[in-house]
Structures are given as structure tokens and as C-alpha cells.
């Protein structure tokens, strides 16, 4: 059942519940009589407009919301009112009533998420209100701070606030300094990832050497293994499988633990060995192997917090934190979406001489991504791909997996080893903590790469190709949201610094400017605005524009448009005060400026430079 049905005044809402890849369809009942909500009103229209089946979480939260509002007269009236009688103000009032209740419930810890869940069904609706507004377009600002504001989860480039504070004297200096800072932030992460990969390579190399030594002793130990096989009920025909066991357990002869109870299972084998028990049986008790020690089997990886079992089997797969480092490097080198990268399989990688050809698909629009990686041009990227392919060969040969991704890692499971993919930050925290990095998300790496590319090339079409956007307008909006916004905010901050120094100089002199930590070179008397009725008239760029009107043309560039924005903002804030303090001066002096600013703003809006006003 996927449609809304009614039984008298009870709405049967289809719901879906997904768990471990399985989907279960069920229904929830919303009893309008019990809730005191009138039929034929706003909430019924919302249900009819909804997409079914509803997610079980959304349906549960909606029912809780209805129950809480059933005791509130105003809430019931809004939910039951005809949509032609409602406006956006009524919807915002409804949202406020929802948050009023959430605020009083102590058991709700994450109030921001609760608010979103409780009003999701309403806020997604596309129905038109009597005022002509669409419900989903009604703006509402929640009173609860979101967890997504945390540094590790926020979107956009790395350290954007620090970039805004970049010192500069002109656009070129700002551009170079921001580009250098962004590259530096990305290089720190890249080098930390490579340090972890080099540690893995050293540990794996040493373990392979020890394994080869152990394989040379196969004939000596084979008799003992046959005894264990017979005790375990296995036939002697699985000698080749036991060879693998020997290869995995040989390190026990070199590094003995006081508490090692992990059981090792290989692909296709029913026999399980307990490494600690084997040592007690004397299998690895040869005197030439040395005495017992508490030393880790892979000391090179101890900094990354790698599990004991992953250290013990380091030559048979890449430990999860190392796989995470490889994935982060892949994101840095491609700039692709994290979902696109994680979907890459070994079959998507083709090796031709000293070049890898990689293909992947963006699930949102089925766009194909393609990249060639030449060993001579990108030796590091080439090496990452080689390591991942070797890792996948080992996983395919020895272990069980439920995901074909190139970035599978061992998932902790009881009684078995399963290789699959994990979520963002599952193992990334080891990189961040071990190397003292600031928190970052994989989405931020993509943003960082794209914005660096734009600063280096100023080619939005190249950025569009990297990001996989459907059209160039989406890419322009993306750049405006990130790097162009940072550049503009940095310029505005510099303008504010100059304005502050200028005002301080005008009021208290140069000495005060220096004593307050400002720079004398920032003083520019053209930035002074008239702010008092008795103040002498100050010269402004705007006055030059007015004076030149009708006599000769004047040029309008980025600086003039920037000044226009600040002059307009000034009058928007202070016009009422200026008018009341001195009406005559306001009429003769300020009104011409205001009219000219309005006319010029209209002119710029209709020109090809209108984007500068929005910035």
C-alpha cells in the first residue's frame, strides 16, 4: 500500500522502515477526532500533498508533534484551518508553537534535530496558502543551535574564517595570500596521510620478510599442523589452507602477547586458530625465536591507534586508518564527490603501461567521471592506486566482503572478519588526533580542491568539470558561496579596518590610531560620512559623481560599486536619524546623495556588473 486512505476521520499513512538493506512497509494512523483537528483543513491538505510511503522516523515524529499540539488551542486551529485562510505568518507561528513544546521537554537532548523532524512533513509541502505563498518557501529561523555548526561538520573550505582575516593591500596580494593559505592547509592533511601510508609500508615490508622466513620452516612445522588438523576434525587435504595459517601466525614466534584472544578466520576455511592457545601448545616456543615480549607486532602503526589484529595481519590488508588515509588522498587528488570516490571498484581501474584509467559514476545524475593518472606526472597518486589495488587483491583472496568498493576495510564483527566501507570520520579521527590536524570533513576537501583550482585558473568551466555540476550557473553559485564570498568578506573587513582608522583619526588624532593598534596608512578621509548636524561637509566620491552629472562621463569600476554599496548601507541605517536631527540639512545635502545612489544602483543592476552588487 502506497496511497493515503481514510476510515471515517482516521488517516492511514503508509510508512517504510529500512534496516540492513531490508525494507518493511507499514501504516500509521492519525485520528483527527482524537487529536481535535478539523477535517478539510491545512493538515489534511499536507497529508494529501505528501510523498508516500513516509519514512518511519518522520511519521513517528509527526505523530508526536500532533499529540503535543492537540492540547494547544491555537495549534489545533492552524492545523484545521482552510488553506485559503492561512498565510506564511500563520505557518511561522505554528513552527514556534512546535519549538515552544520542544523547549519544555527535558528528555529531548538534540532540540535542533527534533525541531527539524517535527516539522519536516509540513515544511516539505508544496501547497499554496491563501496569501499566495508556498509552504516550503516560508522562511523560519529556529531558536536551537544546530550540531552541524561544529567545526568538523561545517561545509565550505577549510579555515574560512582565518582566510577572511588575510592581510592585504590590494586584490592581487589578497588572491596570492588566500591561495597560499588554502594550499598550505591541504598540504598538511596530505602529508599526514602519506606519513601513515609510509608507516604501513614499512610494517608490511618487515612482516613479509618474517613470513618468508616462516614459510621456509614449513616442513619442520607441518607435522604439528597435521596434529592440530586431526584434533579439529579436518582432513589432511587442506594443506594449502594451513599454509595460509602458517603465514598469518608466524609472527607469534616473534611477538608474544599476554592477552591475545582474537580468532583468525580465512576465506573458505572452517578451522579457527587461537594464536595464544597455539603458543601455549609450544608450536612457536623455539628458543631461537627469542623470549616473550609485550612489543607490538607493527610498532610503526602504533601512532595511528591500529587494532592489535590489524597489526598482526598488516601484510594481508591495509588497516582501516590507512585505508581512510588513502581515501582522503584520493579526494585531494581528484576533487570528486565523496560518494563518487567511495563507489570506485577495482573493475573501474584499468592499468595501461605506467598509467591508470579510472572511471566512476555520480549517482545523482549518472554523470561519468574519468581520469588518467600517469606515474611520471603524478607518482604519489599512482602509488596510492597501486596500494589500493594490492589491498583489494588480498581481500578478494583471503577474506569475505559485502562491498566491491576499492576502499573496503575490516569491520569488527563477532566470530568473523567482514570487509566493507564505513562512514565519514569513522577512522579519520586517528589522522586528526595523531598528527594534530584540525577537524575536517571529506566534503570540505572537495570544496578546497575546487576553490584552489578556481584561484589558479579563474576558469569556472574547469571547476564545473571537476565538481560534476549539471550547468555553469550551479558552479557560479557554488563559487559565490565559497571562495568569492571569502574574497569579498576579506575586502569588506579591510574596508572596515580603514574606516575604523579613519574615524578614530578624525575624532582623536593620529596618536589614538596608533595606540589602539591600528595602522596610520589605513586612514582615508574620503571614507568619512556626515554623521552629525553640526559637522562640516566632508568630501566623498559620491559628491564627485553628483557634480559630474550632465557635464561629463565618469567611470564606474569595482571600487566605485563597493563605495556605492557602503554609502547605500549607511543611508539605509541612518536615514531616519539624519532626517529627525536636521530636516533642512537632510533635504539639501543628504537627499541628493540618496537619490543619486538609488539611480546608480538601478543602473548597475541592469548592467553586466550586477553580480558585484550581490557580492
N, C-alpha and C positions, 0 to 999 in steps of 0.2 A: 504494500500500500504506500503510495507516494503522494496522495492528494489529501487535502483537508476535508474532513467530513464532520457532520453535525448530528447530534442526537438531542433534539429539543434545544436547550441552551448550553449544551456541553460540546466544546470543540475537541475533536480527536486529532491531535497534531502528530504527524509521522516524525519519528526521530531515528537517528542512526548512531551506533556505537562501534568504534573501531578499536580493536585490541590485537596486537601481534599479527597484523595483516588480515585478521578476520573482521567481517562487518556483520553487525546484527541490527535488524530493523525492528522497531517497536513503536508504541504510541504513548503520548502523554495526553491527559485530559485537563482542559481548562473549563471549569464550571463557572459560567458567568453569573448565575443566580447566587452561588455560594460566595463569590467574590464581590457581589454587588455592583457589577459593571453592566451598563445597559447595552443590549444588542443593537446593531446597526450604527455603531459609533466608530470612534477613532481606532480602538484596539482591534475591533473586528476587521476593519479595513487593512490594518497592519498584517494580520494573520493571512488574509486573502492574498496580499501582495508578496508574502514571504516565499522563499525558495525552499521546497521540501525535498528530502527529509531534513529536519533540523539536527544539528549536532547535539548530542545528548547533554553536553555541558551547557550550551546556550539555552536549551529548553528547560533544564533544571533551574538555572539562574533566573530565567524569565518567570517561572512559577513562583520562586521566592520573592521576586520583585512584585508580582501581582498580589501575593498574600500580604506583604508589608504595606502596600498602598491601599488595600481593601479597608484598612482602618483609618484611612485619611480621606476626609470628605472631598477636598479639592482634587486629590489624585484620582479618585473614582470618577469625579465629574469630567476631568480632562480625558480619561481613557474611554468614557462612554459618550462623549460629545460628538455630534456630527462633524465631519472633517471640514465642512464649509464654514463652521463657526470658529475654527481654530486658526491661530497664526504662529509664527515662529516664536513669539514671546511665550505662548502657552506651552510649547514643547520645551523651551528652556526652563520654564517653571516646573514642568514635570521632571526633568533631569535633576533640578535642585532638590525636589522632594525625595527623589531616589537617594541622592547623596546625603540628605539630612538623616535618613534612616541608617545608611551605612555608617555614618559617623557615630551613631549611638550604640552600635554593636561592637563590643569589645573583642569578640571571638574572631572578627574579620581582621586579619593581620595586614594583608596586602589590599588596602582600600582602593587604590587606583585600579588594580585589575578587577576587583569586584564591581566597581562603578562601570567599567567598560563592559563586563559580562552582563550586568543587569540591564543595560540599555542597548545592547547590541541589536536585538531584534527590531527595536524601534528605529535606531539611528541608521540602519541599512535600508530602510523603506524608501521607495521612490514615489510615494503618493503625493499629490498636490493638496496643499491646505487652502482654506478659503482666502487667505491673503495672497495666494499665488506662489508662495514659497514651497519648495520641495523639502520633505522631512530630512532626507540625507544631507541637504545643504545647510541645515540650521546649525550655526556655529555655537558650540558650547565649550567653555573652558572649565575643566574640572578643578576642584579645590585640592585634590590629593596629588602630591608629587609622585611621579612615576619611577619605578625601578629602572626603567630604560634610560634615565638620566645619569646612571652611574657611568664612570669613565670607560669601563671595559665594554659596555654595550652600546654606547652612543655611536651614531653613524657619522660619516664625513671623514675628512683627512685626519691624520694623527697630529695631536698638539695644536689644534686650530687656534686656540686662544693665545698660545705663545707666538704663533705666526702673525696674529693681528698686531702684536706689540713689537714687530720688527722695526728697528731703527732705519730711517732712510731720509734722503734729502730730495729724491726725485723718483719718478716711476721706474726708471731703469735700475736704480740701486735697489728699490723695493723688490722688483722682479727677480734680480740675481740673488738677493739675500733669502727670499722665501724659497726659491728653487733649491739653493744650497742647504737650507734647513730641512726641507722635505726629503731630499736625498740622504742627508745625514741620519734622519730618523729611520728611514727604510734600511740603510746600511747596517745600523745597529742590530736590527732584527735578523737581517740576512747573515751577518757574521755569527750571531748566537746560534742560528740554525746549523751553520756549517761547522761550528765547534762541536755541536752534539753529534753530527754525522761523522766527523773525523774520529771522535771518541768511539763511536760504533765500529768504524772500520778497523781501528787498532785492536779493539776487543775481539772482533770476528776473526781477524788475521791470527791472533795468538791462539784462539780456540781451535781454528782449523789445523794449526800446527800440532797442537796436543792431540787432536782427533786422529791425525795421520799416525802419530806415534802409537796410539791405542790400537789402531787397525793392524799395525804390524804384530801386535801381540794376540791377534785373533786365534791363532792355532793354540796358543797356551791357555786361553780362557774358554775356548769352545766347549770343552768337556764340562766345565762348571755351568755354562749356559744350558747345555742339554739337561743337566740335572734339574735346574730350575724349571725348564720347559716341561719335563715329565711331572714334576710336582704340581705344576699349574694346569695339567691336563691337556697340554698342547702336543701335537705330533712333531716329529723331528723335521718335517718338511718345511717348516717356516724359518729355516736357517737364514734366509735373506732378510727376513723381518728382524731377526735378532741382530743381524749385522748393524741395522739402524739403531737398535737399542744400545749396542756397544758404543756406537758413535755418539749417542746422546749422553751416555752415562760415564764416559771415560774421565770426565773432569772430576768425578767424585774421588778419584785416586789422588788428585792434587789439592782439592779444596774441600775439606770435610766440615760439616755443619753440626751444631748441637741440636738444631731444631729444623729439619727439612722434611716436611711431610707432604710435599706436592707429589701427586701421582702423574706419571707421564704416559699419555696415550698416543699412539701413532695411527695414522690413517690406515684403515683396513685390517688392523690387528685387534684381537680380543684380549691380549695379555697386557697386564699393567704391572709396572715395576715401581717399587718404592725405593728411591735411591738410598735412604737412610737405612732401611732394612737390609739392602744388599751389602752395604758396608759392614753392618753387624755380622753378616754371614761370612765375612772375611774375603769377599770376592776382590776387593780393592785394598787389601791390607798389606800389600807388598812393601817391604822395608825400603826399597829404592824409591818409592813414591813419596817418602817424607812423612813426617808426623802430622797430626791433626792441627788445623788452624782455623781461626774464625774469619780469615780473609775472604772478601767477596770474590766470586768467580770472574767478575768483569769490573775491576776497580775503576777502569776508565769511565764507566757509565754511572758510578755511584752518585755523581753530582746531579744527574737527571732524575733521581728517585726511581730508577727502573726496578721492577719487581724481581725477587730472587729467581723465580722460574724463568723470567725473560733473560736474566743474566746468564743462567745456566745453559740456555738454548740459543745464545746470541748468534751462533754461526748457522742457525737454521731458519731464522726470520729476523726482521728488524723489530726491535722493541717498540711498543706503542708511542712513546715520546719521540723516537727517531722518525717514525712514520709521519707523525704530526709535523715535525720539522721539515720533512721532505714536502709535505703538502703546502706548508707556508711558503717555502721556496718556489714551488710550482706557481702559486698565486702571484708572487712577486715578479717572476719571470714572464708570466703571460698577461696578468691583469684581467683574467677571466673571472666570471662569477663563480663563487664557491661551489654552487650546485653543478655548474658545468665541469669544474675540475674534478669533483668527487665522483662524477659519473664516468670518468675515463677508465677504460678497461685495458688489459694487455692486448686485446684484439684491435683496439683503436690506435695502437702504436706500431708503425711499420719501420723497420730498420733497413736503410739503403746505404751501403758503404759506411761512411762516417757521418750519417745524417739520420735523424729520427723524424718521421712524419706523424703528427698527432692530429686526430680528429675527435670532435665531441659535438654534442647537440644540446642546445638550450631548450629545456622542456617547455618553457612558457610559449615560445613561438616557433619551435622546431628549427631554429636557425643553426646552421652548421658552422662550427669553428674549426679552423685549420691552421696548423703552424708547423714549420720546418725548423729543426734545431740542428745546426751543423757543429761538429765537435771543434773545428778550428775557430769558428766565430764565437761560440758560447760553450766553452769547455765545462763550466760548472753546471749549467743547465743540462748538458749532455750527460754528465756523470750522475746527476740526480735521477734521470730517466733510467739509466743503466742499473743503478742500485735498486730502483723500484721494480724493474723487470726481473732481476735476480730474486728479489724478495717474493714476488708473485710465483715464480717457478718453484721455489722451496715450499711455499704454502700449498700450491697445487699438488706437489709431490707427496708431502708428508701429512698435511693437516686437512681438516674439514672447514669449509667456508660456506656462508649463506649469502655472499655478496661478491659479484665479479669485479668490483672496483679495484683500481690499481693501488688504492690506499687502505687496504684491509689491514687490521692489526688484531692481536689476540684479545678476545673478550673473555673476561672472567666468568666461567660457568662451573657449576658443581659437577664433578665427575667427568668433565670433558673439556677440550680446548676447541673453541669456535672462533673463526676469523671473520670479522665483519667490520663495518665502518661505525665511527662514533660521531657525536655532535661536536659543534664548536666549543672550544675551551675545555674539553674533557681531559686532554693531556697537554694542552698548550700552557697550562699554568706552570708546568715544570720548566718550560723555556723561560717564562716570565720571571719566576722566582729564582731560578738558578743563575741567570745572567743579569738580574737587576733591571729588567725591561719594564717599561710602563705597560699597563693593560691595553690590549688592542683586540679588535675583532677581525675576522677574516674579510668581512665586508669593507673594513677600513683599509686593508691592504689593497684591495681592488681600487678604491677611491684614490688612494695615494698614488698608485701607478698611473692612473688615468690623468690625474691633475699634473703630475710631473711631466707626462707626455705632452700635455697642452702647453705648459710653460716653456718647454723646449722647442716645440714646433709651431705653436699658435694655429694648429690645423684641427678644427673641430671634427672634420670628416674622418681623420685618422683616429681620433678618440672614439667616434661613433663606431668605427670598425672594431676597435678593441673591446668596447663595452657591449657590443651587440645590440645597440638600440635600433628600433624599427625605423625611425626618421630623425633627421638632423635637429628638429625642434626639441625633441626629447633630450638630445645631447646638450643643446644650448641651455635648456632649463637646468640640466644636471650641473653644468659648469657654473651657471649663475648661482646655484645653490651652494657650491663649494668654493672653488678657487677664486672666482671672480668676486664672490662675496667677501672672502678674506682680504683680497687686494683692496677692495673698496673700504672695508672696515679699517684697514691699516691706514689708508689715506685720510679717512674721516678722523681717526684717532690723532694723526699728525696735525690735521686742521684744528682739532680741539686743543691740542697742545700749544699750537701757535696762537690760537685765540686766547687761551688762558694766560700765556705770557704777555700778550699784547694788552689785555685788560689790566693785569697786575701792574704793568709798566705805566699805563695811563693813570692809574689811581695812586700808586705808591712809589713809582720810580724804579730805576734800574737795580738799585741795591736790593729791593724786596724781591725782584725777579730772581736774582742770583741766590739770595738767602733761602728761597723756597725750592731750590733745586731745579729751577727752570733755566732754559738757555736763552741768552740775550739775542742770539741770531734768529730766534723764532718770532721776535717782535715784528709785526707788520701792521702799521696804522691803518691800512686800507680795510682791515677786517673789523674795525670798530663800528658798531651800530649805535645810533642815537637811542639812549635808554632813559633819559631824564628830560623834563620840560625845560629846565634852565641851562641844559648843556649846549655848548656852541655846536654849530653844524659841522659834522665831520665828512670828509670826502670819502666816497665809496665808488667802486666800479659801476654800480647801478646808476650813479649820477652821470657818469660818462656816457652810458647808454642813452639816458634820457636827453642829455644835451646834444647828442649826435643825431637824434631822431629828426628826419626831414632835411638834414643838411648834408650828411654823408653816410656811407655804409660803414658798418663796424663788423668785425669778425667775432664769431661765436665758436669757441673751442671747448675742450673738456674742462678747462679751468673756469671759464665763464659759466658753463652749465652747473658746475659744482657750486660756484658762488650763488647762482640763481636758486639752487635748492636750499642753501643755508639762509639766504635772505627771505625766501618764501616761508621756511620753517619758523624763522624769527617772528614774522608778522602773524603767522597763524597762532603763535603762542602769546604774543604781547599786544596784539591789535586793540583788544578791549581796554587794557590798562592805559595804553598810549592815548586812546580817544577820551577816556574819562579824565586823565590827568591834565590835558591841554587840548581842548577840542579845536581851537583855531590852528595851532601848530600841526595837529593831526591832519586837518583838512588841507593845509597849504603845503606841508612838507612830506608827510607820510603817504597820503592817498595817491599822489602821482607815482611814487615808488611802487606801491601795491598794485596799481593798475598796470604799470609797465611790466612788473614781474608776472602778473596774470597773463598779459598779452604774449610775453616772450615764452612763457611756459606752454601756452597753447600752440605757438609757432613750432617749438621744439617737438611737442607731442606729435605733430603732423609731418615731421621730417624723418629722415633715416637715422637720426641720432636719438630717437625717442627712448631707446634702450637705456641710455645714460641716466635718464630721469628715474627709471625704475630701480637702477642700481643704487 
